[in-house]
């Protein structure tokens, strides 16, 4: 019985190890591309909001957040868009997430994005 249990636990540990090892690692280039997409979606949301298209802005901010859930700027913009739409129940959680996001390290690859856009 003990030997069987040990074999089962060993098999589970090996399976977990293989899953971790075989998971594709995100490269620096992938992180930079994701950063570009996130910033682009957020910027397009800002533009839509400035043109009075708040529903479109919300969708764009949410798309940015799906790509990078810790991107506080998109959470803040989403909260402001909901606020302007008088959807306070949606605005408050988004604004709270903006406050609690990691503002000092919004996402990897951002410096590469800004370097590429300033050329």
PLY file of the C-alpha trace (Angstrom):
ply
format ascii 1.0
element vertex 119
property float x
property float y
property float z
element edge 118
property int vertex1
property int vertex2
end_header
0.00 0.00 0.00
2.76 2.45 0.97
4.73 1.57 -2.15
1.70 2.15 -4.38
0.99 5.51 -2.77
4.63 6.52 -3.20
4.49 5.53 -6.89
1.33 7.59 -7.39
2.83 10.65 -5.69
6.02 10.26 -7.72
4.03 10.07 -10.95
2.06 13.21 -10.02
5.25 15.09 -9.15
6.83 14.04 -12.44
3.75 15.13 -14.39
3.75 18.55 -12.71
7.46 18.96 -13.36
7.02 18.08 -17.05
4.16 20.56 -17.40
6.26 23.34 -15.92
9.34 22.53 -17.99
7.42 22.19 -21.25
5.44 25.44 -20.83
6.54 27.93 -23.48
8.54 30.77 -22.02
7.59 34.25 -23.13
10.56 35.82 -24.84
11.61 39.43 -24.52
10.32 40.01 -28.03
6.93 38.53 -27.07
6.75 40.75 -23.99
7.59 43.80 -26.08
4.89 42.91 -28.62
2.36 42.45 -25.84
3.42 45.80 -24.40
2.91 47.42 -27.79
-0.57 45.91 -28.08
-1.57 46.92 -24.56
-0.44 50.51 -24.98
-2.02 50.73 -28.43
-5.37 49.45 -27.14
-5.25 51.88 -24.23
-4.34 54.79 -26.53
-7.16 53.91 -28.91
-9.49 53.82 -25.90
-8.38 57.29 -24.86
-9.00 58.56 -28.39
-12.45 56.95 -28.52
-13.32 58.44 -25.14
-12.18 61.89 -26.21
-14.49 61.56 -29.23
-17.46 60.69 -27.01
-17.42 56.99 -27.88
-17.33 55.75 -24.31
-18.72 52.26 -25.01
-15.96 51.70 -27.57
-13.40 53.07 -25.12
-14.57 50.62 -22.45
-14.14 47.69 -24.86
-10.64 48.81 -25.78
-9.58 49.27 -22.14
-10.98 45.85 -21.30
-9.04 44.31 -24.19
-5.84 45.91 -22.89
-6.57 44.57 -19.40
-7.17 41.06 -20.78
-3.66 41.15 -22.22
-2.07 42.61 -19.12
-4.24 42.53 -16.02
-1.80 44.58 -13.93
-1.75 47.55 -16.32
-3.04 50.20 -13.93
-3.40 52.94 -16.52
-6.02 50.93 -18.44
-7.86 50.17 -15.19
-7.87 53.87 -14.35
-9.08 54.85 -17.80
-11.75 52.15 -17.65
-12.92 53.49 -14.30
-13.08 57.04 -15.64
-15.04 55.92 -18.70
-17.55 54.10 -16.49
-17.74 57.19 -14.27
-18.51 59.42 -17.28
-21.21 56.93 -18.26
-22.61 57.20 -14.70
-21.97 53.48 -14.15
-20.56 54.01 -10.69
-20.87 50.34 -9.69
-18.44 49.48 -12.48
-16.25 52.55 -12.02
-15.31 51.96 -8.39
-13.75 48.47 -8.79
-11.81 49.58 -11.87
-10.45 52.63 -10.07
-9.51 50.51 -7.05
-7.60 48.12 -9.32
-5.79 51.11 -10.82
-4.72 52.21 -7.36
-3.51 48.77 -6.34
-1.72 47.87 -9.56
2.03 47.82 -9.71
2.59 51.36 -10.92
6.38 51.14 -10.79
6.56 48.16 -13.16
3.54 48.37 -15.39
4.82 45.64 -17.66
7.94 44.15 -19.19
8.93 45.49 -22.54
7.57 49.01 -22.06
10.98 50.61 -22.44
11.43 48.79 -25.74
8.00 50.03 -26.87
8.87 53.65 -26.09
12.24 53.28 -27.79
10.52 51.94 -30.92
7.92 54.71 -31.01
10.43 57.53 -30.62
12.39 56.62 -33.73
0 1
1 2
2 3
3 4
4 5
5 6
6 7
7 8
8 9
9 10
10 11
11 12
12 13
13 14
14 15
15 16
16 17
17 18
18 19
19 20
20 21
21 22
22 23
23 24
24 25
25 26
26 27
27 28
28 29
29 30
30 31
31 32
32 33
33 34
34 35
35 36
36 37
37 38
38 39
39 40
40 41
41 42
42 43
43 44
44 45
45 46
46 47
47 48
48 49
49 50
50 51
51 52
52 53
53 54
54 55
55 56
56 57
57 58
58 59
59 60
60 61
61 62
62 63
63 64
64 65
65 66
66 67
67 68
68 69
69 70
70 71
71 72
72 73
73 74
74 75
75 76
76 77
77 78
78 79
79 80
80 81
81 82
82 83
83 84
84 85
85 86
86 87
87 88
88 89
89 90
90 91
91 92
92 93
93 94
94 95
95 96
96 97
97 98
98 99
99 100
100 101
101 102
102 103
103 104
104 105
105 106
106 107
107 108
108 109
109 110
110 111
111 112
112 113
113 114
114 115
115 116
116 117
117 118
